[in-house]
Each structure stands twice: as C-alpha cells, then as structure tokens.
Amino acid sequence: AHRGPLLLVRYDIHSAHQVQVYLQPLWPHRPGLPLIGFPDWETLPYAQFSPDPNIVSQRLATLHRLPSLARGIVVVPVQT
C-alpha cells in the first residue's frame, strides 16, 4: 500500500475535472482521505485581467493543506 498523498496529473483542465467528478462517488468521504482539486488559473500568462477570485481561493486552500496532507489524492491539470 502507498503511504502519503497521490498527485494525479491530467493533460488538460477538462480531463482533471472529469476525473474528480468520476472519483467523487467512489472515494470514501472521510476527513483523513480527501480528494482535492487544484484548479488551473484559466487565464493566459500575460492577460490583462486577474483570475477568478474563487479559483485563487481554491488554489490557496489546496496549497495550505499540502504540507500537512498525510493521505488522499490531489488532482491537477498539467497546464497549472
């Protein structure tokens, strides 16, 4: 058995979201086994506008959890 969290990297935003949607009903809903998404910025690198505040919040919440994450799955698109 694997100890520690798993990082599941998908090839694009849509694929990462689909994996999360697929795994959600199969993954046990226990505090010690989270299924965490790390959303893409959904902006171009030199865009003149800021990313959506909800995306910023989700990314910061995930980054905050990572150092203490003992188990679970983090789903991230490769573009991130």
Rosetta constraint file for C-alpha pairs under 8 A:
AtomPair CA 3 CA 70 HARMONIC 7.78 0.50
AtomPair CA 3 CA 71 HARMONIC 6.91 0.50
AtomPair CA 4 CA 69 HARMONIC 7.56 0.50
AtomPair CA 4 CA 70 HARMONIC 5.02 0.50
AtomPair CA 4 CA 71 HARMONIC 4.62 0.50
AtomPair CA 4 CA 72 HARMONIC 7.24 0.50
AtomPair CA 5 CA 69 HARMONIC 6.65 0.50
AtomPair CA 5 CA 70 HARMONIC 5.96 0.50
AtomPair CA 5 CA 71 HARMONIC 4.22 0.50
AtomPair CA 5 CA 72 HARMONIC 4.72 0.50
AtomPair CA 5 CA 73 HARMONIC 5.62 0.50
AtomPair CA 5 CA 74 HARMONIC 7.29 0.50
AtomPair CA 6 CA 71 HARMONIC 7.47 0.50
AtomPair CA 6 CA 72 HARMONIC 6.27 0.50
AtomPair CA 6 CA 73 HARMONIC 4.77 0.50
AtomPair CA 6 CA 74 HARMONIC 6.19 0.50
AtomPair CA 7 CA 73 HARMONIC 5.96 0.50
AtomPair CA 7 CA 74 HARMONIC 4.93 0.50
AtomPair CA 7 CA 75 HARMONIC 6.15 0.50
AtomPair CA 7 CA 76 HARMONIC 7.39 0.50
AtomPair CA 8 CA 73 HARMONIC 6.85 0.50
AtomPair CA 8 CA 74 HARMONIC 5.98 0.50
AtomPair CA 8 CA 75 HARMONIC 4.77 0.50
AtomPair CA 8 CA 76 HARMONIC 6.23 0.50
AtomPair CA 9 CA 16 HARMONIC 7.46 0.50
AtomPair CA 9 CA 75 HARMONIC 6.07 0.50
AtomPair CA 9 CA 76 HARMONIC 5.03 0.50
AtomPair CA 9 CA 77 HARMONIC 5.56 0.50
AtomPair CA 9 CA 78 HARMONIC 5.88 0.50
AtomPair CA 10 CA 15 HARMONIC 6.04 0.50
AtomPair CA 10 CA 16 HARMONIC 5.27 0.50
AtomPair CA 10 CA 75 HARMONIC 7.44 0.50
AtomPair CA 10 CA 76 HARMONIC 6.22 0.50
AtomPair CA 10 CA 77 HARMONIC 4.71 0.50
AtomPair CA 10 CA 78 HARMONIC 5.76 0.50
AtomPair CA 11 CA 15 HARMONIC 6.59 0.50
AtomPair CA 11 CA 16 HARMONIC 7.45 0.50
AtomPair CA 11 CA 77 HARMONIC 5.79 0.50
AtomPair CA 11 CA 78 HARMONIC 5.36 0.50
AtomPair CA 11 CA 79 HARMONIC 7.48 0.50
AtomPair CA 12 CA 16 HARMONIC 6.34 0.50
AtomPair CA 12 CA 77 HARMONIC 5.07 0.50
AtomPair CA 12 CA 78 HARMONIC 6.18 0.50
AtomPair CA 12 CA 79 HARMONIC 6.53 0.50
AtomPair CA 13 CA 17 HARMONIC 6.26 0.50
AtomPair CA 13 CA 39 HARMONIC 7.52 0.50
AtomPair CA 13 CA 40 HARMONIC 6.61 0.50
AtomPair CA 13 CA 76 HARMONIC 7.99 0.50
AtomPair CA 13 CA 77 HARMONIC 5.29 0.50
AtomPair CA 13 CA 79 HARMONIC 7.67 0.50
AtomPair CA 14 CA 18 HARMONIC 6.11 0.50
AtomPair CA 15 CA 19 HARMONIC 6.20 0.50
AtomPair CA 15 CA 77 HARMONIC 7.55 0.50
AtomPair CA 16 CA 20 HARMONIC 6.42 0.50
AtomPair CA 16 CA 75 HARMONIC 6.22 0.50
AtomPair CA 16 CA 76 HARMONIC 6.07 0.50
AtomPair CA 16 CA 77 HARMONIC 5.49 0.50
AtomPair CA 17 CA 21 HARMONIC 6.23 0.50
AtomPair CA 17 CA 37 HARMONIC 7.95 0.50
AtomPair CA 18 CA 22 HARMONIC 6.05 0.50
AtomPair CA 19 CA 23 HARMONIC 5.99 0.50
AtomPair CA 19 CA 75 HARMONIC 7.83 0.50
AtomPair CA 20 CA 24 HARMONIC 5.88 0.50
AtomPair CA 20 CA 35 HARMONIC 7.62 0.50
AtomPair CA 20 CA 37 HARMONIC 7.24 0.50
AtomPair CA 20 CA 75 HARMONIC 7.06 0.50
AtomPair CA 21 CA 25 HARMONIC 7.75 0.50
AtomPair CA 22 CA 26 HARMONIC 7.48 0.50
AtomPair CA 23 CA 27 HARMONIC 5.74 0.50
AtomPair CA 24 CA 35 HARMONIC 7.38 0.50
AtomPair CA 27 CA 35 HARMONIC 7.42 0.50
AtomPair CA 28 CA 33 HARMONIC 7.10 0.50
AtomPair CA 29 CA 33 HARMONIC 7.11 0.50
AtomPair CA 29 CA 34 HARMONIC 7.30 0.50
AtomPair CA 30 CA 34 HARMONIC 6.89 0.50
AtomPair CA 32 CA 70 HARMONIC 7.70 0.50
AtomPair CA 32 CA 71 HARMONIC 6.55 0.50
AtomPair CA 32 CA 72 HARMONIC 7.31 0.50
AtomPair CA 33 CA 71 HARMONIC 5.64 0.50
AtomPair CA 33 CA 72 HARMONIC 4.52 0.50
AtomPair CA 33 CA 73 HARMONIC 7.69 0.50
AtomPair CA 34 CA 71 HARMONIC 7.30 0.50
AtomPair CA 34 CA 72 HARMONIC 4.82 0.50
AtomPair CA 34 CA 73 HARMONIC 6.47 0.50
AtomPair CA 35 CA 72 HARMONIC 5.85 0.50
AtomPair CA 35 CA 73 HARMONIC 4.97 0.50
AtomPair CA 35 CA 74 HARMONIC 6.13 0.50
AtomPair CA 35 CA 75 HARMONIC 7.64 0.50
AtomPair CA 36 CA 62 HARMONIC 7.07 0.50
AtomPair CA 36 CA 72 HARMONIC 7.71 0.50
AtomPair CA 36 CA 73 HARMONIC 6.13 0.50
AtomPair CA 36 CA 74 HARMONIC 4.72 0.50
AtomPair CA 36 CA 75 HARMONIC 6.20 0.50
AtomPair CA 37 CA 62 HARMONIC 7.47 0.50
AtomPair CA 37 CA 74 HARMONIC 5.72 0.50
AtomPair CA 37 CA 75 HARMONIC 4.88 0.50
AtomPair CA 37 CA 76 HARMONIC 6.27 0.50
AtomPair CA 38 CA 58 HARMONIC 6.99 0.50
AtomPair CA 38 CA 59 HARMONIC 5.67 0.50
AtomPair CA 38 CA 62 HARMONIC 6.45 0.50
AtomPair CA 38 CA 74 HARMONIC 6.92 0.50
AtomPair CA 38 CA 75 HARMONIC 6.06 0.50
AtomPair CA 38 CA 76 HARMONIC 5.06 0.50
AtomPair CA 38 CA 77 HARMONIC 7.68 0.50
AtomPair CA 39 CA 55 HARMONIC 6.48 0.50
AtomPair CA 39 CA 58 HARMONIC 7.16 0.50
AtomPair CA 39 CA 59 HARMONIC 6.44 0.50
AtomPair CA 39 CA 76 HARMONIC 6.54 0.50
AtomPair CA 39 CA 77 HARMONIC 7.25 0.50
AtomPair CA 39 CA 80 HARMONIC 7.54 0.50
AtomPair CA 40 CA 55 HARMONIC 7.63 0.50
AtomPair CA 40 CA 76 HARMONIC 7.68 0.50
AtomPair CA 40 CA 77 HARMONIC 6.64 0.50
AtomPair CA 40 CA 79 HARMONIC 6.90 0.50
AtomPair CA 40 CA 80 HARMONIC 5.12 0.50
AtomPair CA 41 CA 51 HARMONIC 5.94 0.50
AtomPair CA 41 CA 52 HARMONIC 7.85 0.50
AtomPair CA 41 CA 55 HARMONIC 6.66 0.50
AtomPair CA 41 CA 56 HARMONIC 7.63 0.50
AtomPair CA 41 CA 80 HARMONIC 7.02 0.50
AtomPair CA 42 CA 51 HARMONIC 6.79 0.50
AtomPair CA 43 CA 47 HARMONIC 6.53 0.50
AtomPair CA 43 CA 50 HARMONIC 7.67 0.50
AtomPair CA 43 CA 51 HARMONIC 6.18 0.50
AtomPair CA 51 CA 55 HARMONIC 6.87 0.50
AtomPair CA 51 CA 56 HARMONIC 6.92 0.50
AtomPair CA 52 CA 56 HARMONIC 6.54 0.50
AtomPair CA 53 CA 57 HARMONIC 6.10 0.50
AtomPair CA 54 CA 58 HARMONIC 6.14 0.50
AtomPair CA 55 CA 59 HARMONIC 6.12 0.50
AtomPair CA 56 CA 60 HARMONIC 6.16 0.50
AtomPair CA 57 CA 61 HARMONIC 6.09 0.50
AtomPair CA 58 CA 62 HARMONIC 6.20 0.50
AtomPair CA 59 CA 63 HARMONIC 6.16 0.50
AtomPair CA 60 CA 64 HARMONIC 6.01 0.50
AtomPair CA 61 CA 65 HARMONIC 6.35 0.50
AtomPair CA 62 CA 66 HARMONIC 6.30 0.50
AtomPair CA 63 CA 67 HARMONIC 7.76 0.50
AtomPair CA 65 CA 69 HARMONIC 5.98 0.50
AtomPair CA 76 CA 80 HARMONIC 7.15 0.50
